[in-house]
């Protein structure tokens, strides 16, 4: 069955992520397989009113598609360069998709306010939730109670869902691959600890396979909402 094959491919992507020694080697391997390459440096932080220049000119792409979350009128794109400024002290998420012929690459970046302010990880108790899906998500967590990592993972799923809504992804295979890479970047050093959770989620998808892009959006958003409810949505 085609859907089953797709999730088998997703399992392969996740397997590669956990078995290869270093993430840079994974990125090098992925880039070697695709002609579209994203090369973008983002600042460690910004100040209110400061002009931020995001230069992706070193990227290998016929087309670059930019999206910033939350949306702001102070974000302009000129060719392969974006200009950004903020009047609010919040963290922005930048999605950059590169197309080169039929090849596609996707990267997710964060633009935090004030590089000196760092998010503090805290241990929290998992609260009781009511809906059947939320209970399942809670059961997958086991001993993984790191709030910061959980909320980053929730944001990752929301970002991919919004990208689907914007029409960037129309192919399920590319969506699955982009989700795997986005979650890898979101979890970073917490990736190994969250491996059991991701594998349980994968099993859930194999037993309840989504058939359309819209089905994927619904599950991605529901998972993000469940994590945010369990751990407390960010301010």
URJOKA-V943759 format. One record per backbone hydrogen bond with DSSP energy under -1.0 kcal/mol. CO is the residue of the C=O (numbers start at 1). NH is the residue of the N-H. Records with the same first field share a line. If there is no record, write none. Layout:
# URJOKA-V943759
CO = NH ; NH
This chain:
# URJOKA-V943759
1 = 5
2 = 6
3 = 7
4 = 8
5 = 9
6 = 10
7 = 11
8 = 12
9 = 13
10 = 14
11 = 15
12 = 16
13 = 17
14 = 18
15 = 19
16 = 20
22 = 26
23 = 27
24 = 28
25 = 29
26 = 30
27 = 31
28 = 32
37 = 60
46 = 114
47 = 50
52 = 84
54 = 82
56 = 59
60 = 37
63 = 99
65 = 97
67 = 95
69 = 93
74 = 85
76 = 83
78 = 81
80 = 56
81 = 78
82 = 54
83 = 76
84 = 52
86 = 49
88 = 90
92 = 111
93 = 69
94 = 109
95 = 67
96 = 107
97 = 65
98 = 105
99 = 62 ; 63
100 = 103
103 = 100
105 = 98
107 = 96
109 = 94
111 = 92
112 = 46
114 = 117
122 = 147
131 = 135
132 = 136
133 = 137
134 = 138
135 = 139
136 = 140
137 = 141
141 = 144
143 = 145
145 = 124
146 = 150
147 = 151
148 = 152
149 = 153
150 = 154
151 = 155
152 = 156
153 = 157
154 = 158
155 = 159
156 = 160
157 = 161
158 = 162
159 = 163
160 = 164
161 = 165
162 = 166
163 = 168
164 = 167
171 = 175
172 = 176
173 = 177
174 = 178
175 = 179
176 = 180
177 = 181
178 = 182
179 = 183
180 = 184
181 = 185
182 = 186
183 = 187
184 = 188
187 = 190
188 = 191
190 = 194
192 = 195
194 = 198
195 = 199
196 = 200
197 = 201
198 = 202
199 = 203
200 = 204
201 = 205
202 = 206
203 = 207
204 = 208
212 = 216
213 = 217
214 = 218
215 = 219
216 = 220
217 = 221
218 = 222
219 = 223
220 = 224
221 = 225
222 = 226
223 = 227
224 = 228
225 = 229
226 = 230
227 = 231
228 = 232
